[in-house]
Structures are given as structure tokens and as C-alpha cells.
């Protein structure tokens, strides 16, 4: 290979390696009916044996006024949702939600305005073991 080709190859490889690092923010997934930006914060494939799980939120930039939960793959009953904030506080939603496969929760507003979310914990029970494990997706609403 000549010097020009090696230089070009090195430049292309350097740019490919640099691209993910300069992305920074997660892309907004969609806009809801009220024109709010909705962002996927994390997901968890839940266990048949377990009755408690956590979705860690690795996105520490940005704040959210509400959350929404989607369930795919199987039916699920969920209760006692706890949202832990990046400032150390937390909010407990003592509610009971019944999800059919492919359904989602209502908008769950967070008290105190927009805040950073560190993790969300929830208790659950799989409703139909024969249909497989459910995947719980957590969305933040800006």
C-alpha cells in the first residue's frame, strides 16, 4: 500500500472510532399525543420466579416530568413502583397495573417537576407462564 492509501485508511478508522464518543445524548424516541418528547430509559426481561425487579437508568443528562411503562411478550401484573431520583429522593407509586401483552400504562406524573431518574423498581407477577417472559420498557416523558 502506498502512503496516501494508508493515510486515508487511518483517517477513516479514526473517524469511525470517534463517532460514538461525540454522540452524547440519546435520541428522542417519539412524541406523545400531547406533543411531549418521550425517551426510552431502559428495559428488563422479567423472570417467572422473581417478583421484584429494577430498571437502572444510565442516562444522567436530562430531566423528566413523567414516566410510562410498556409490556411486551407476555401479560403481567405490576404494583408498588418506586422511582429513585439522581438527587437522592424517591417517589413511591402504590398502584396495581394489569398489562396485557403489548399494552402500556397511563402517563405517571412525577411530583416536584422535572427531575433526573436514577432507577425504577417494581413488584410484579407474570400472568401466563406459557407465553414466555415479559419485557418491561421504561419511558421518560420530558
TITOR-931173 format. One record per residue: residue number from 1; residue in three letters; x, y negated, z of N, C-alpha, C, O in turn. Coordinates in nm, 3 decimals. Each point is the difference from the previous one (the first is absolute). Layout:
N
+-----+------+---------+---------+---------+---------+---------+---------+---------+---------+---------+---------+---------+---------+
| pos | code |    n_xx |    n_yy |    n_zz |   ca_xx |   ca_yy |   ca_zz |    c_xx |    c_yy |    c_zz |    o_xx |    o_yy |    o_zz |
+-----+------+---------+---------+---------+---------+---------+---------+---------+---------+---------+---------+---------+---------+
| NUM |  ALA |       X |       Y |       Z |       X |       Y |       Z |       X |       Y |       Z |       X |       Y |       Z |
...
+-----+------+---------+---------+---------+---------+---------+---------+---------+---------+---------+---------+---------+---------+
This chain:
142
+-----+------+---------+---------+---------+---------+---------+---------+---------+---------+---------+---------+---------+---------+
| pos | code |    n_xx |    n_yy |    n_zz |   ca_xx |   ca_yy |   ca_zz |    c_xx |    c_yy |    c_zz |    o_xx |    o_yy |    o_zz |
+-----+------+---------+---------+---------+---------+---------+---------+---------+---------+---------+---------+---------+---------+
|   1 |  UNK |   0.084 |   0.118 |   0.000 |  -0.084 |  -0.118 |   0.000 |   0.088 |  -0.124 |   0.000 |   0.106 |  -0.004 |   0.063 |
|   2 |  UNK |  -0.151 |  -0.093 |  -0.134 |   0.078 |  -0.124 |   0.000 |  -0.042 |  -0.089 |   0.117 |  -0.097 |   0.029 |   0.069 |
|   3 |  UNK |   0.170 |  -0.135 |  -0.048 |  -0.020 |  -0.090 |   0.113 |  -0.137 |  -0.066 |  -0.001 |  -0.062 |  -0.016 |   0.105 |
|   4 |  UNK |   0.013 |  -0.022 |  -0.223 |  -0.130 |  -0.067 |  -0.010 |  -0.113 |   0.093 |   0.045 |  -0.092 |  -0.042 |   0.071 |
|   5 |  UNK |   0.099 |   0.170 |  -0.111 |  -0.103 |   0.096 |   0.039 |   0.005 |   0.027 |   0.151 |  -0.104 |   0.010 |   0.065 |
|   6 |  UNK |   0.225 |   0.002 |  -0.011 |   0.014 |   0.022 |   0.144 |  -0.052 |  -0.118 |   0.080 |  -0.065 |   0.018 |   0.103 |
|   7 |  UNK |   0.092 |  -0.139 |  -0.151 |  -0.049 |  -0.120 |   0.067 |  -0.152 |  -0.005 |  -0.003 |  -0.064 |  -0.031 |   0.101 |
|   8 |  UNK |   0.005 |   0.062 |  -0.216 |  -0.145 |   0.000 |  -0.015 |  -0.063 |   0.106 |   0.092 |  -0.100 |  -0.026 |   0.066 |
|   9 |  UNK |   0.159 |   0.146 |  -0.064 |  -0.050 |   0.107 |   0.086 |   0.007 |  -0.041 |   0.147 |  -0.095 |   0.024 |   0.075 |
|  10 |  UNK |   0.205 |  -0.084 |  -0.033 |   0.014 |  -0.045 |   0.138 |  -0.103 |  -0.106 |   0.034 |  -0.055 |   0.000 |   0.110 |
|  11 |  UNK |   0.028 |  -0.092 |  -0.202 |  -0.099 |  -0.105 |   0.021 |  -0.140 |   0.059 |   0.016 |  -0.074 |  -0.040 |   0.089 |
|  12 |  UNK |   0.038 |   0.134 |  -0.177 |  -0.132 |   0.063 |   0.007 |  -0.017 |   0.075 |   0.132 |  -0.103 |  -0.011 |   0.065 |
|  13 |  UNK |   0.205 |   0.088 |  -0.026 |  -0.008 |   0.074 |   0.126 |  -0.009 |  -0.093 |   0.120 |  -0.073 |   0.028 |   0.095 |
|  14 |  UNK |   0.145 |  -0.139 |  -0.100 |  -0.007 |  -0.097 |   0.109 |  -0.139 |  -0.062 |   0.010 |  -0.052 |  -0.017 |   0.110 |
|  15 |  UNK |  -0.008 |  -0.016 |  -0.224 |  -0.134 |  -0.058 |   0.000 |  -0.104 |   0.100 |   0.050 |  -0.091 |  -0.037 |   0.074 |
|  16 |  UNK |   0.104 |   0.163 |  -0.114 |  -0.093 |   0.102 |   0.047 |   0.011 |   0.020 |   0.150 |  -0.101 |   0.019 |   0.068 |
|  17 |  UNK |   0.219 |  -0.023 |  -0.016 |   0.020 |   0.013 |   0.144 |  -0.048 |  -0.119 |   0.078 |  -0.038 |   0.013 |   0.116 |
|  18 |  UNK |   0.039 |  -0.131 |  -0.176 |  -0.039 |  -0.123 |   0.068 |  -0.150 |  -0.022 |  -0.001 |  -0.053 |  -0.066 |   0.090 |
|  19 |  UNK |  -0.018 |   0.118 |  -0.188 |  -0.142 |  -0.027 |  -0.019 |  -0.085 |   0.030 |   0.123 |  -0.078 |  -0.087 |   0.039 |
|  20 |  UNK |   0.086 |   0.206 |   0.025 |  -0.086 |   0.023 |   0.116 |   0.030 |  -0.093 |   0.117 |  -0.090 |  -0.035 |   0.076 |
|  21 |  UNK |   0.214 |  -0.004 |  -0.061 |   0.037 |  -0.085 |   0.113 |  -0.057 |  -0.140 |  -0.013 |  -0.024 |  -0.066 |   0.101 |
|  22 |  UNK |   0.000 |   0.019 |  -0.221 |  -0.049 |  -0.136 |  -0.016 |  -0.152 |  -0.006 |  -0.003 |  -0.057 |  -0.109 |  -0.009 |
|  23 |  UNK |  -0.011 |   0.225 |   0.018 |  -0.146 |   0.001 |  -0.001 |  -0.059 |  -0.064 |   0.122 |  -0.088 |  -0.085 |  -0.011 |
|  24 |  UNK |   0.133 |   0.125 |   0.129 |  -0.042 |  -0.062 |   0.125 |  -0.140 |   0.034 |   0.042 |  -0.017 |   0.091 |   0.082 |
|  25 |  UNK |  -0.083 |  -0.158 |  -0.131 |  -0.138 |   0.018 |   0.043 |  -0.067 |   0.114 |  -0.073 |   0.031 |   0.030 |  -0.115 |
|  26 |  UNK |  -0.125 |   0.034 |   0.185 |  -0.083 |   0.101 |  -0.062 |  -0.102 |  -0.069 |  -0.090 |  -0.043 |  -0.112 |   0.027 |
|  27 |  UNK |   0.005 |   0.180 |  -0.133 |  -0.100 |  -0.056 |  -0.090 |  -0.138 |   0.009 |   0.064 |  -0.029 |   0.093 |   0.076 |
|  28 |  UNK |  -0.055 |  -0.189 |  -0.106 |  -0.138 |   0.003 |   0.046 |  -0.072 |   0.106 |  -0.083 |   0.010 |   0.001 |  -0.122 |
|  29 |  UNK |  -0.084 |   0.088 |   0.190 |  -0.064 |   0.109 |  -0.069 |  -0.126 |  -0.042 |  -0.075 |  -0.025 |   0.044 |  -0.112 |
|  30 |  UNK |  -0.054 |  -0.129 |   0.174 |  -0.125 |  -0.041 |  -0.065 |  -0.061 |  -0.117 |   0.077 |   0.053 |  -0.045 |   0.101 |
|  31 |  UNK |  -0.162 |  -0.003 |  -0.152 |  -0.075 |  -0.108 |   0.064 |  -0.138 |   0.056 |   0.032 |  -0.061 |   0.065 |  -0.085 |
|  32 |  UNK |   0.012 |  -0.089 |   0.208 |  -0.131 |   0.053 |   0.037 |  -0.112 |  -0.090 |  -0.051 |   0.025 |  -0.098 |  -0.070 |
|  33 |  UNK |  -0.149 |   0.132 |   0.104 |  -0.116 |  -0.073 |  -0.048 |  -0.006 |  -0.145 |   0.046 |  -0.066 |  -0.082 |  -0.063 |
|  34 |  UNK |   0.135 |   0.051 |   0.174 |   0.003 |  -0.138 |   0.050 |   0.123 |  -0.075 |  -0.048 |   0.033 |  -0.107 |   0.052 |
|  35 |  UNK |   0.036 |   0.163 |  -0.152 |   0.119 |  -0.061 |  -0.059 |   0.119 |  -0.006 |   0.097 |   0.085 |  -0.088 |  -0.011 |
|  36 |  UNK |  -0.080 |   0.182 |   0.107 |   0.114 |   0.012 |   0.091 |   0.101 |   0.098 |  -0.059 |  -0.038 |   0.098 |  -0.065 |
|  37 |  UNK |   0.166 |  -0.123 |   0.088 |   0.103 |   0.092 |  -0.047 |   0.007 |   0.119 |   0.095 |   0.005 |  -0.016 |   0.122 |
|  38 |  UNK |  -0.006 |   0.137 |  -0.180 |   0.001 |   0.124 |   0.077 |   0.127 |   0.076 |  -0.034 |   0.034 |   0.018 |  -0.117 |
|  39 |  UNK |   0.038 |   0.026 |   0.221 |   0.131 |   0.062 |  -0.019 |   0.007 |   0.134 |   0.073 |  -0.037 |   0.009 |   0.117 |
|  40 |  UNK |   0.086 |   0.094 |  -0.186 |   0.020 |   0.129 |   0.063 |   0.116 |  -0.010 |   0.099 |   0.112 |  -0.032 |  -0.040 |
|  41 |  UNK |  -0.139 |   0.061 |   0.168 |   0.103 |  -0.010 |   0.104 |   0.064 |   0.134 |   0.031 |   0.114 |   0.003 |   0.048 |
|  42 |  UNK |  -0.183 |   0.105 |  -0.074 |   0.055 |   0.132 |   0.027 |  -0.107 |   0.106 |  -0.009 |  -0.119 |  -0.031 |  -0.010 |
|  43 |  UNK |   0.162 |   0.157 |   0.013 |  -0.096 |   0.110 |  -0.005 |   0.055 |   0.118 |   0.080 |   0.119 |   0.006 |   0.030 |
|  44 |  UNK |  -0.209 |   0.086 |   0.002 |   0.038 |   0.117 |   0.078 |  -0.088 |   0.116 |  -0.042 |  -0.122 |  -0.012 |  -0.002 |
|  45 |  UNK |   0.184 |   0.126 |  -0.030 |  -0.075 |   0.123 |  -0.026 |  -0.022 |   0.065 |   0.136 |   0.096 |   0.042 |   0.065 |
|  46 |  UNK |  -0.221 |  -0.035 |  -0.022 |  -0.029 |   0.044 |   0.137 |  -0.006 |   0.151 |   0.010 |  -0.026 |   0.070 |  -0.098 |
|  47 |  UNK |   0.049 |  -0.022 |   0.217 |   0.012 |   0.141 |   0.032 |  -0.134 |   0.057 |   0.041 |  -0.087 |  -0.073 |   0.048 |
|  48 |  UNK |   0.069 |   0.203 |  -0.065 |  -0.121 |   0.064 |   0.053 |   0.009 |   0.016 |   0.150 |  -0.101 |  -0.012 |   0.070 |
|  49 |  UNK |   0.221 |   0.038 |  -0.019 |   0.018 |   0.025 |   0.143 |  -0.004 |  -0.129 |   0.080 |  -0.057 |  -0.005 |   0.110 |
|  50 |  UNK |   0.116 |  -0.099 |  -0.164 |   0.013 |  -0.125 |   0.075 |  -0.132 |  -0.074 |   0.014 |  -0.092 |   0.017 |  -0.081 |
|  51 |  UNK |   0.085 |  -0.097 |   0.183 |  -0.117 |  -0.084 |   0.016 |   0.042 |  -0.145 |   0.023 |  -0.083 |  -0.083 |   0.037 |
|  52 |  UNK |   0.210 |   0.054 |  -0.057 |   0.055 |  -0.134 |   0.021 |   0.111 |  -0.020 |  -0.102 |   0.082 |   0.089 |  -0.022 |
|  53 |  UNK |  -0.078 |  -0.206 |  -0.040 |   0.106 |  -0.027 |  -0.097 |   0.032 |  -0.148 |  -0.003 |  -0.076 |  -0.082 |   0.052 |
|  54 |  UNK |   0.190 |   0.050 |  -0.113 |   0.049 |  -0.137 |  -0.010 |   0.038 |  -0.030 |  -0.144 |   0.063 |   0.083 |  -0.066 |
|  55 |  UNK |  -0.100 |  -0.201 |   0.019 |   0.050 |  -0.050 |  -0.128 |   0.092 |  -0.116 |   0.032 |  -0.046 |  -0.108 |   0.038 |
|  56 |  UNK |   0.179 |   0.129 |  -0.052 |   0.091 |  -0.112 |   0.023 |  -0.006 |  -0.097 |  -0.118 |  -0.013 |   0.042 |  -0.115 |
|  57 |  UNK |   0.021 |  -0.169 |   0.144 |  -0.001 |  -0.102 |  -0.106 |   0.142 |  -0.053 |  -0.011 |   0.051 |  -0.063 |   0.093 |
|  58 |  UNK |   0.012 |   0.088 |  -0.206 |   0.139 |  -0.040 |  -0.017 |   0.012 |  -0.140 |  -0.059 |   0.111 |  -0.052 |  -0.013 |
|  59 |  UNK |  -0.222 |  -0.008 |  -0.023 |   0.001 |  -0.134 |  -0.058 |  -0.013 |  -0.103 |   0.112 |  -0.110 |  -0.019 |   0.053 |
|  60 |  UNK |   0.219 |  -0.046 |  -0.017 |  -0.004 |  -0.096 |   0.109 |  -0.018 |  -0.143 |  -0.049 |  -0.010 |  -0.091 |   0.082 |
|  61 |  UNK |   0.006 |   0.071 |  -0.212 |  -0.024 |  -0.134 |  -0.051 |  -0.146 |  -0.010 |  -0.039 |  -0.054 |   0.092 |  -0.062 |
|  62 |  UNK |  -0.008 |  -0.197 |   0.095 |  -0.140 |  -0.016 |  -0.032 |  -0.088 |   0.028 |   0.120 |   0.036 |   0.077 |   0.089 |
|  63 |  UNK |  -0.150 |  -0.141 |  -0.088 |  -0.095 |   0.017 |   0.108 |  -0.135 |   0.039 |  -0.058 |  -0.028 |  -0.024 |  -0.118 |
|  64 |  UNK |  -0.055 |   0.084 |   0.202 |  -0.128 |   0.053 |  -0.046 |  -0.110 |  -0.041 |   0.096 |   0.021 |  -0.005 |   0.121 |
|  65 |  UNK |  -0.139 |  -0.024 |  -0.177 |  -0.116 |  -0.039 |   0.079 |  -0.093 |   0.116 |   0.028 |  -0.083 |  -0.006 |   0.090 |
|  66 |  UNK |   0.099 |   0.114 |  -0.169 |  -0.089 |   0.115 |   0.014 |   0.069 |   0.123 |  -0.057 |   0.101 |  -0.010 |  -0.070 |
|  67 |  UNK |  -0.158 |   0.127 |   0.100 |   0.048 |   0.125 |  -0.058 |  -0.118 |   0.074 |  -0.060 |  -0.116 |  -0.031 |   0.027 |
|  68 |  UNK |   0.148 |   0.130 |  -0.109 |  -0.100 |   0.090 |  -0.055 |   0.065 |   0.137 |  -0.012 |   0.120 |   0.010 |  -0.026 |
|  69 |  UNK |  -0.197 |   0.095 |   0.044 |   0.052 |   0.136 |  -0.003 |  -0.072 |   0.078 |  -0.109 |  -0.123 |  -0.002 |  -0.009 |
|  70 |  UNK |   0.201 |   0.070 |  -0.075 |  -0.053 |   0.088 |  -0.104 |   0.037 |   0.144 |   0.035 |   0.106 |   0.024 |   0.057 |
|  71 |  UNK |  -0.193 |   0.071 |  -0.091 |   0.027 |   0.141 |   0.023 |  -0.019 |   0.076 |  -0.131 |  -0.103 |  -0.012 |  -0.066 |
|  72 |  UNK |   0.205 |   0.090 |   0.029 |  -0.004 |   0.079 |  -0.123 |   0.030 |   0.146 |   0.033 |   0.070 |   0.029 |   0.097 |
|  73 |  UNK |  -0.122 |   0.062 |  -0.178 |   0.038 |   0.140 |   0.011 |  -0.091 |   0.087 |   0.084 |  -0.014 |   0.119 |  -0.029 |
|  74 |  UNK |  -0.049 |  -0.174 |   0.132 |  -0.087 |   0.078 |   0.087 |  -0.080 |  -0.094 |   0.090 |   0.037 |  -0.117 |   0.017 |
|  75 |  UNK |  -0.145 |   0.168 |   0.039 |  -0.081 |  -0.079 |   0.093 |   0.071 |  -0.010 |   0.135 |   0.076 |   0.089 |   0.038 |
|  76 |  UNK |  -0.104 |  -0.198 |   0.034 |   0.072 |  -0.027 |   0.124 |  -0.087 |  -0.084 |   0.092 |  -0.071 |  -0.090 |  -0.045 |
|  77 |  UNK |   0.077 |   0.119 |   0.174 |  -0.062 |  -0.085 |   0.101 |   0.112 |  -0.069 |   0.076 |   0.095 |   0.066 |   0.043 |
|  78 |  UNK |  -0.103 |  -0.198 |  -0.025 |   0.107 |  -0.077 |   0.064 |  -0.059 |  -0.087 |   0.110 |  -0.110 |  -0.054 |  -0.013 |
|  79 |  UNK |   0.186 |   0.040 |   0.122 |  -0.041 |  -0.087 |   0.110 |   0.123 |  -0.055 |   0.070 |   0.112 |   0.046 |  -0.025 |
|  80 |  UNK |  -0.133 |  -0.141 |   0.111 |   0.106 |  -0.062 |   0.080 |   0.119 |  -0.046 |  -0.085 |   0.109 |   0.057 |   0.008 |
|  81 |  UNK |  -0.132 |  -0.158 |  -0.089 |   0.105 |  -0.057 |  -0.085 |   0.071 |  -0.109 |   0.079 |  -0.064 |  -0.093 |   0.050 |
|  82 |  UNK |   0.196 |   0.103 |  -0.039 |   0.081 |  -0.101 |   0.069 |   0.096 |  -0.064 |  -0.099 |   0.074 |   0.070 |  -0.070 |
|  83 |  UNK |  -0.077 |  -0.202 |   0.063 |   0.090 |  -0.076 |  -0.087 |   0.105 |  -0.066 |   0.088 |  -0.033 |  -0.075 |   0.091 |
|  84 |  UNK |   0.160 |   0.104 |  -0.119 |   0.112 |  -0.058 |   0.075 |   0.065 |  -0.108 |  -0.086 |   0.034 |   0.025 |  -0.116 |
|  85 |  UNK |  -0.017 |  -0.143 |   0.174 |   0.050 |  -0.115 |  -0.075 |   0.150 |  -0.019 |   0.021 |   0.057 |   0.046 |   0.099 |
|  86 |  UNK |   0.005 |  -0.113 |  -0.193 |   0.145 |  -0.022 |   0.005 |   0.040 |  -0.092 |   0.115 |   0.117 |  -0.003 |   0.038 |
|  87 |  UNK |  -0.212 |  -0.072 |   0.019 |   0.033 |  -0.086 |   0.115 |  -0.013 |   0.073 |   0.134 |   0.016 |  -0.061 |   0.105 |
|  88 |  UNK |  -0.044 |   0.192 |  -0.109 |  -0.010 |   0.079 |   0.122 |  -0.142 |   0.025 |   0.048 |  -0.021 |   0.090 |   0.081 |
|  89 |  UNK |  -0.076 |  -0.165 |  -0.128 |  -0.139 |   0.020 |   0.040 |  -0.064 |   0.116 |  -0.072 |   0.058 |   0.057 |  -0.093 |
|  90 |  UNK |  -0.179 |  -0.021 |   0.136 |  -0.075 |   0.102 |  -0.073 |  -0.150 |  -0.023 |   0.019 |  -0.044 |  -0.066 |   0.094 |
|  91 |  UNK |  -0.031 |   0.123 |  -0.185 |  -0.146 |  -0.011 |   0.004 |  -0.059 |   0.139 |  -0.017 |   0.040 |   0.076 |  -0.088 |
|  92 |  UNK |  -0.136 |  -0.043 |   0.174 |  -0.063 |   0.131 |   0.001 |  -0.139 |  -0.010 |  -0.061 |  -0.081 |  -0.084 |   0.042 |
|  93 |  UNK |   0.053 |   0.168 |  -0.140 |  -0.133 |   0.008 |  -0.061 |  -0.060 |   0.133 |   0.041 |   0.030 |   0.103 |  -0.060 |
|  94 |  UNK |  -0.116 |  -0.104 |   0.161 |  -0.064 |   0.121 |   0.049 |  -0.124 |   0.023 |  -0.085 |  -0.110 |  -0.037 |   0.038 |
|  95 |  UNK |   0.130 |   0.099 |  -0.152 |  -0.106 |   0.018 |  -0.097 |   0.000 |   0.143 |  -0.050 |   0.099 |   0.071 |   0.019 |
|  96 |  UNK |  -0.204 |  -0.028 |  -0.081 |  -0.006 |   0.133 |  -0.059 |  -0.036 |  -0.018 |  -0.148 |  -0.105 |  -0.054 |  -0.034 |
|  97 |  UNK |   0.195 |   0.102 |  -0.052 |  -0.020 |  -0.012 |  -0.144 |  -0.006 |   0.139 |  -0.060 |   0.085 |   0.085 |   0.029 |
|  98 |  UNK |  -0.184 |  -0.060 |  -0.113 |  -0.012 |   0.127 |  -0.071 |   0.031 |  -0.025 |  -0.147 |  -0.069 |  -0.078 |  -0.066 |
|  99 |  UNK |   0.172 |   0.145 |   0.016 |   0.043 |  -0.017 |  -0.138 |  -0.032 |   0.124 |  -0.080 |   0.037 |   0.111 |   0.038 |
| 100 |  UNK |  -0.107 |  -0.129 |  -0.150 |  -0.008 |   0.106 |  -0.099 |   0.128 |  -0.008 |  -0.083 |   0.068 |  -0.102 |   0.002 |
| 101 |  UNK |  -0.035 |   0.207 |  -0.072 |   0.119 |  -0.002 |  -0.085 |  -0.014 |  -0.113 |  -0.101 |  -0.103 |  -0.011 |  -0.067 |
| 102 |  UNK |   0.205 |  -0.073 |   0.055 |  -0.003 |  -0.109 |  -0.096 |  -0.072 |  -0.125 |   0.048 |  -0.031 |  -0.088 |  -0.081 |
| 103 |  UNK |   0.004 |   0.077 |   0.210 |  -0.071 |  -0.118 |   0.051 |   0.094 |  -0.091 |   0.077 |   0.117 |   0.033 |   0.021 |
| 104 |  UNK |  -0.169 |  -0.148 |   0.020 |   0.082 |  -0.098 |   0.070 |  -0.083 |  -0.070 |   0.107 |  -0.123 |   0.003 |  -0.002 |
| 105 |  UNK |   0.194 |  -0.066 |   0.095 |  -0.066 |  -0.071 |   0.110 |  -0.045 |  -0.138 |  -0.046 |   0.036 |  -0.047 |  -0.108 |
| 106 |  UNK |  -0.115 |  -0.015 |   0.192 |  -0.031 |  -0.141 |  -0.017 |   0.127 |  -0.079 |   0.031 |   0.099 |   0.056 |   0.045 |
| 107 |  UNK |  -0.103 |  -0.183 |  -0.069 |   0.109 |  -0.089 |   0.039 |   0.001 |  -0.009 |   0.152 |  -0.104 |  -0.028 |   0.061 |
| 108 |  UNK |   0.220 |   0.051 |   0.002 |   0.014 |  -0.006 |   0.145 |   0.081 |  -0.125 |   0.032 |   0.122 |  -0.002 |  -0.018 |
| 109 |  UNK |  -0.190 |  -0.103 |   0.066 |   0.066 |  -0.128 |   0.027 |   0.086 |   0.008 |   0.125 |  -0.038 |   0.062 |   0.099 |
| 110 |  UNK |   0.155 |  -0.126 |  -0.105 |   0.092 |  -0.008 |   0.113 |  -0.024 |  -0.130 |   0.074 |  -0.010 |  -0.106 |  -0.062 |
| 111 |  UNK |   0.000 |   0.113 |   0.195 |  -0.018 |  -0.122 |   0.078 |   0.129 |  -0.081 |   0.003 |   0.109 |   0.056 |  -0.012 |
| 112 |  UNK |  -0.121 |  -0.187 |   0.026 |   0.118 |  -0.084 |   0.015 |   0.063 |  -0.045 |  -0.129 |   0.114 |  -0.046 |   0.000 |
| 113 |  UNK |  -0.183 |   0.058 |  -0.111 |   0.056 |  -0.048 |  -0.126 |   0.096 |   0.099 |  -0.063 |   0.008 |   0.116 |   0.041 |
| 114 |  UNK |   0.064 |  -0.164 |  -0.142 |   0.091 |   0.086 |  -0.076 |   0.124 |   0.033 |   0.082 |   0.063 |  -0.088 |   0.058 |
| 115 |  UNK |  -0.030 |   0.219 |  -0.053 |   0.115 |   0.045 |   0.077 |   0.073 |   0.112 |  -0.073 |  -0.058 |   0.070 |  -0.083 |
| 116 |  UNK |   0.186 |  -0.054 |   0.116 |   0.079 |   0.110 |  -0.053 |  -0.039 |   0.130 |   0.069 |  -0.020 |   0.001 |   0.122 |
| 117 |  UNK |   0.011 |   0.106 |  -0.197 |  -0.039 |   0.131 |   0.054 |   0.123 |   0.090 |   0.003 |   0.072 |   0.012 |  -0.099 |
| 118 |  UNK |  -0.048 |   0.050 |   0.214 |   0.114 |   0.091 |   0.017 |  -0.040 |   0.146 |  -0.027 |   0.072 |   0.073 |  -0.069 |
| 119 |  UNK |  -0.187 |  -0.031 |   0.123 |  -0.049 |   0.136 |  -0.021 |  -0.147 |   0.007 |   0.036 |  -0.053 |  -0.087 |   0.069 |
| 120 |  UNK |  -0.013 |   0.193 |  -0.117 |  -0.139 |   0.026 |   0.034 |  -0.010 |   0.146 |   0.043 |   0.046 |   0.090 |  -0.071 |
| 121 |  UNK |  -0.106 |  -0.066 |   0.187 |  -0.023 |   0.137 |   0.047 |  -0.150 |   0.027 |  -0.001 |  -0.081 |  -0.091 |   0.012 |
| 122 |  UNK |   0.046 |   0.219 |  -0.027 |  -0.142 |   0.036 |  -0.003 |  -0.016 |   0.146 |   0.044 |   0.091 |   0.081 |  -0.013 |
| 123 |  UNK |  -0.210 |  -0.053 |   0.065 |  -0.038 |   0.137 |   0.033 |  -0.096 |   0.047 |  -0.108 |  -0.078 |  -0.079 |  -0.053 |
| 124 |  UNK |   0.084 |   0.208 |   0.021 |  -0.082 |   0.050 |  -0.109 |  -0.029 |   0.148 |   0.017 |   0.059 |   0.069 |   0.083 |
| 125 |  UNK |  -0.153 |  -0.022 |  -0.165 |  -0.031 |   0.142 |  -0.010 |  -0.032 |   0.028 |  -0.146 |  -0.086 |  -0.065 |  -0.059 |
| 126 |  UNK |   0.155 |   0.163 |   0.001 |  -0.030 |   0.041 |  -0.137 |  -0.136 |   0.069 |  -0.001 |  -0.029 |   0.083 |   0.086 |
| 127 |  UNK |  -0.053 |  -0.119 |  -0.183 |  -0.136 |   0.055 |  -0.003 |  -0.010 |   0.130 |  -0.078 |  -0.083 |   0.085 |   0.032 |
| 128 |  UNK |   0.167 |  -0.068 |  -0.135 |  -0.011 |   0.119 |  -0.084 |   0.139 |   0.054 |  -0.029 |   0.070 |  -0.051 |  -0.088 |
| 129 |  UNK |  -0.031 |   0.153 |   0.160 |   0.134 |   0.058 |  -0.015 |   0.018 |   0.062 |  -0.138 |   0.112 |   0.003 |  -0.052 |
| 130 |  UNK |  -0.218 |   0.047 |  -0.009 |   0.010 |   0.067 |  -0.130 |   0.038 |  -0.094 |  -0.113 |   0.058 |   0.045 |  -0.099 |
| 131 |  UNK |  -0.088 |  -0.173 |   0.109 |   0.027 |  -0.092 |  -0.111 |   0.142 |  -0.056 |   0.003 |   0.038 |  -0.074 |  -0.091 |
| 132 |  UNK |   0.040 |   0.106 |   0.192 |   0.138 |  -0.047 |   0.006 |   0.017 |  -0.118 |   0.095 |  -0.096 |  -0.047 |   0.061 |
| 133 |  UNK |   0.220 |   0.003 |  -0.052 |   0.033 |  -0.109 |   0.092 |  -0.041 |  -0.135 |  -0.059 |   0.011 |  -0.023 |  -0.120 |
| 134 |  UNK |  -0.057 |  -0.064 |   0.206 |  -0.039 |  -0.135 |  -0.042 |   0.122 |  -0.092 |   0.003 |   0.091 |   0.018 |   0.081 |
| 135 |  UNK |  -0.090 |  -0.116 |  -0.170 |   0.100 |  -0.105 |   0.001 |  -0.069 |  -0.129 |   0.043 |  -0.097 |  -0.042 |  -0.062 |
| 136 |  UNK |   0.149 |  -0.019 |   0.168 |  -0.053 |  -0.126 |   0.051 |   0.089 |  -0.112 |  -0.051 |   0.121 |   0.002 |   0.021 |
| 137 |  UNK |  -0.180 |  -0.101 |  -0.088 |   0.074 |  -0.115 |  -0.051 |  -0.042 |  -0.125 |   0.076 |  -0.119 |  -0.025 |   0.019 |
| 138 |  UNK |   0.218 |  -0.051 |   0.023 |  -0.024 |  -0.123 |   0.076 |   0.028 |  -0.120 |  -0.090 |   0.109 |  -0.012 |  -0.057 |
| 139 |  UNK |  -0.207 |  -0.076 |   0.045 |   0.014 |  -0.122 |  -0.079 |  -0.006 |  -0.122 |   0.091 |  -0.079 |  -0.003 |   0.095 |
| 140 |  UNK |   0.161 |  -0.095 |  -0.123 |  -0.006 |  -0.128 |   0.068 |  -0.065 |  -0.102 |  -0.090 |   0.024 |  -0.003 |  -0.120 |
| 141 |  UNK |  -0.108 |  -0.082 |   0.178 |  -0.069 |  -0.105 |  -0.075 |   0.057 |  -0.134 |   0.045 |  -0.007 |  -0.035 |   0.118 |
| 142 |  UNK |   0.065 |  -0.038 |  -0.213 |   0.063 |  -0.130 |   0.031 |  -0.106 |  -0.106 |   0.027 |   0.034 |  -0.115 |   0.028 |
+-----+------+---------+---------+---------+---------+---------+---------+---------+---------+---------+---------+---------+---------+
